[in-house]
Amino acid sequence: MRVKVDRDRCEGNAICVGIAPQVFDLDDDEYAVTKVDVIPADQEDLAAQAVAECPRAALSQED
């Protein structure tokens, strides 16, 4: 599983960071970024939750 961040939609709310801090972080411009290219199996549920709960729909899941 991979997660893509749409920087045009991201507002840096950091909801994803709060849900899955091992997967997401904010860069110097306060946009969400993924810490890993491929989401570890033990973090997939949290990453999927972050995708679902992003208030700007800036995250998309790629299997």
Rosetta constraint file for C-alpha pairs under 8 A:
AtomPair CA 1 CA 38 HARMONIC 5.84 0.50
AtomPair CA 1 CA 39 HARMONIC 5.53 0.50
AtomPair CA 1 CA 40 HARMONIC 7.86 0.50
AtomPair CA 1 CA 44 HARMONIC 7.08 0.50
AtomPair CA 1 CA 61 HARMONIC 7.11 0.50
AtomPair CA 1 CA 62 HARMONIC 5.85 0.50
AtomPair CA 1 CA 63 HARMONIC 4.44 0.50
AtomPair CA 2 CA 37 HARMONIC 6.50 0.50
AtomPair CA 2 CA 38 HARMONIC 5.06 0.50
AtomPair CA 2 CA 39 HARMONIC 5.68 0.50
AtomPair CA 2 CA 61 HARMONIC 5.97 0.50
AtomPair CA 2 CA 62 HARMONIC 5.00 0.50
AtomPair CA 2 CA 63 HARMONIC 6.14 0.50
AtomPair CA 3 CA 34 HARMONIC 7.33 0.50
AtomPair CA 3 CA 38 HARMONIC 7.91 0.50
AtomPair CA 3 CA 39 HARMONIC 7.59 0.50
AtomPair CA 3 CA 47 HARMONIC 7.66 0.50
AtomPair CA 3 CA 51 HARMONIC 7.97 0.50
AtomPair CA 3 CA 59 HARMONIC 6.55 0.50
AtomPair CA 3 CA 60 HARMONIC 5.58 0.50
AtomPair CA 3 CA 61 HARMONIC 4.62 0.50
AtomPair CA 3 CA 62 HARMONIC 5.84 0.50
AtomPair CA 4 CA 34 HARMONIC 7.87 0.50
AtomPair CA 4 CA 59 HARMONIC 5.66 0.50
AtomPair CA 4 CA 60 HARMONIC 5.26 0.50
AtomPair CA 4 CA 61 HARMONIC 6.47 0.50
AtomPair CA 4 CA 62 HARMONIC 7.33 0.50
AtomPair CA 5 CA 10 HARMONIC 7.42 0.50
AtomPair CA 5 CA 32 HARMONIC 6.76 0.50
AtomPair CA 5 CA 33 HARMONIC 6.57 0.50
AtomPair CA 5 CA 34 HARMONIC 7.79 0.50
AtomPair CA 5 CA 58 HARMONIC 5.67 0.50
AtomPair CA 5 CA 59 HARMONIC 4.79 0.50
AtomPair CA 5 CA 60 HARMONIC 6.70 0.50
AtomPair CA 6 CA 10 HARMONIC 6.21 0.50
AtomPair CA 6 CA 58 HARMONIC 4.90 0.50
AtomPair CA 6 CA 59 HARMONIC 6.29 0.50
AtomPair CA 7 CA 31 HARMONIC 6.62 0.50
AtomPair CA 7 CA 32 HARMONIC 7.70 0.50
AtomPair CA 7 CA 58 HARMONIC 7.07 0.50
AtomPair CA 8 CA 58 HARMONIC 7.77 0.50
AtomPair CA 9 CA 56 HARMONIC 5.97 0.50
AtomPair CA 9 CA 57 HARMONIC 7.06 0.50
AtomPair CA 9 CA 58 HARMONIC 5.00 0.50
AtomPair CA 10 CA 31 HARMONIC 6.14 0.50
AtomPair CA 10 CA 32 HARMONIC 6.86 0.50
AtomPair CA 10 CA 56 HARMONIC 6.31 0.50
AtomPair CA 10 CA 57 HARMONIC 7.83 0.50
AtomPair CA 10 CA 58 HARMONIC 5.16 0.50
AtomPair CA 11 CA 30 HARMONIC 7.71 0.50
AtomPair CA 11 CA 31 HARMONIC 6.59 0.50
AtomPair CA 11 CA 56 HARMONIC 7.35 0.50
AtomPair CA 12 CA 26 HARMONIC 7.02 0.50
AtomPair CA 12 CA 30 HARMONIC 5.19 0.50
AtomPair CA 12 CA 31 HARMONIC 4.81 0.50
AtomPair CA 12 CA 32 HARMONIC 6.00 0.50
AtomPair CA 14 CA 18 HARMONIC 6.34 0.50
AtomPair CA 14 CA 25 HARMONIC 7.66 0.50
AtomPair CA 14 CA 26 HARMONIC 7.14 0.50
AtomPair CA 14 CA 32 HARMONIC 6.86 0.50
AtomPair CA 15 CA 19 HARMONIC 6.31 0.50
AtomPair CA 15 CA 50 HARMONIC 7.00 0.50
AtomPair CA 15 CA 53 HARMONIC 7.44 0.50
AtomPair CA 15 CA 54 HARMONIC 6.41 0.50
AtomPair CA 15 CA 55 HARMONIC 7.98 0.50
AtomPair CA 16 CA 20 HARMONIC 5.86 0.50
AtomPair CA 16 CA 21 HARMONIC 7.36 0.50
AtomPair CA 16 CA 24 HARMONIC 6.26 0.50
AtomPair CA 16 CA 32 HARMONIC 7.75 0.50
AtomPair CA 16 CA 47 HARMONIC 7.68 0.50
AtomPair CA 16 CA 50 HARMONIC 4.74 0.50
AtomPair CA 16 CA 51 HARMONIC 7.38 0.50
AtomPair CA 16 CA 53 HARMONIC 7.72 0.50
AtomPair CA 16 CA 54 HARMONIC 6.69 0.50
AtomPair CA 17 CA 21 HARMONIC 4.58 0.50
AtomPair CA 17 CA 22 HARMONIC 7.92 0.50
AtomPair CA 17 CA 23 HARMONIC 7.46 0.50
AtomPair CA 17 CA 24 HARMONIC 5.00 0.50
AtomPair CA 17 CA 25 HARMONIC 5.59 0.50
AtomPair CA 17 CA 26 HARMONIC 7.66 0.50
AtomPair CA 17 CA 32 HARMONIC 7.86 0.50
AtomPair CA 19 CA 46 HARMONIC 6.39 0.50
AtomPair CA 19 CA 47 HARMONIC 7.72 0.50
AtomPair CA 19 CA 49 HARMONIC 7.44 0.50
AtomPair CA 19 CA 50 HARMONIC 6.02 0.50
AtomPair CA 20 CA 24 HARMONIC 6.14 0.50
AtomPair CA 20 CA 43 HARMONIC 7.46 0.50
AtomPair CA 20 CA 46 HARMONIC 5.56 0.50
AtomPair CA 20 CA 47 HARMONIC 6.11 0.50
AtomPair CA 20 CA 50 HARMONIC 6.92 0.50
AtomPair CA 21 CA 25 HARMONIC 6.62 0.50
AtomPair CA 22 CA 35 HARMONIC 7.21 0.50
AtomPair CA 22 CA 43 HARMONIC 7.79 0.50
AtomPair CA 23 CA 34 HARMONIC 5.61 0.50
AtomPair CA 23 CA 35 HARMONIC 5.28 0.50
AtomPair CA 23 CA 36 HARMONIC 6.41 0.50
AtomPair CA 23 CA 39 HARMONIC 7.01 0.50
AtomPair CA 23 CA 43 HARMONIC 7.36 0.50
AtomPair CA 23 CA 47 HARMONIC 7.01 0.50
AtomPair CA 24 CA 32 HARMONIC 6.55 0.50
AtomPair CA 24 CA 33 HARMONIC 5.66 0.50
AtomPair CA 24 CA 34 HARMONIC 4.57 0.50
AtomPair CA 24 CA 35 HARMONIC 5.59 0.50
AtomPair CA 25 CA 32 HARMONIC 5.68 0.50
AtomPair CA 25 CA 33 HARMONIC 5.44 0.50
AtomPair CA 25 CA 34 HARMONIC 6.34 0.50
AtomPair CA 25 CA 35 HARMONIC 6.62 0.50
AtomPair CA 26 CA 30 HARMONIC 5.09 0.50
AtomPair CA 26 CA 31 HARMONIC 5.17 0.50
AtomPair CA 26 CA 32 HARMONIC 4.50 0.50
AtomPair CA 26 CA 33 HARMONIC 5.79 0.50
AtomPair CA 27 CA 31 HARMONIC 5.50 0.50
AtomPair CA 27 CA 32 HARMONIC 6.40 0.50
AtomPair CA 27 CA 33 HARMONIC 6.44 0.50
AtomPair CA 39 CA 43 HARMONIC 6.38 0.50
AtomPair CA 39 CA 44 HARMONIC 6.12 0.50
AtomPair CA 39 CA 47 HARMONIC 7.64 0.50
AtomPair CA 40 CA 44 HARMONIC 6.40 0.50
AtomPair CA 43 CA 47 HARMONIC 6.13 0.50
AtomPair CA 44 CA 48 HARMONIC 6.05 0.50
AtomPair CA 45 CA 49 HARMONIC 6.18 0.50
AtomPair CA 46 CA 50 HARMONIC 6.20 0.50
AtomPair CA 47 CA 51 HARMONIC 6.29 0.50
AtomPair CA 48 CA 52 HARMONIC 6.24 0.50
AtomPair CA 48 CA 61 HARMONIC 7.13 0.50
AtomPair CA 49 CA 53 HARMONIC 6.09 0.50
AtomPair CA 50 CA 54 HARMONIC 5.94 0.50
AtomPair CA 50 CA 59 HARMONIC 7.84 0.50
AtomPair CA 51 CA 57 HARMONIC 7.19 0.50
AtomPair CA 51 CA 58 HARMONIC 7.82 0.50
AtomPair CA 51 CA 59 HARMONIC 5.11 0.50
AtomPair CA 51 CA 60 HARMONIC 6.08 0.50
AtomPair CA 51 CA 61 HARMONIC 6.91 0.50
AtomPair CA 52 CA 57 HARMONIC 7.64 0.50
AtomPair CA 53 CA 57 HARMONIC 7.80 0.50
AtomPair CA 54 CA 58 HARMONIC 6.54 0.50
AtomPair CA 54 CA 59 HARMONIC 6.76 0.50
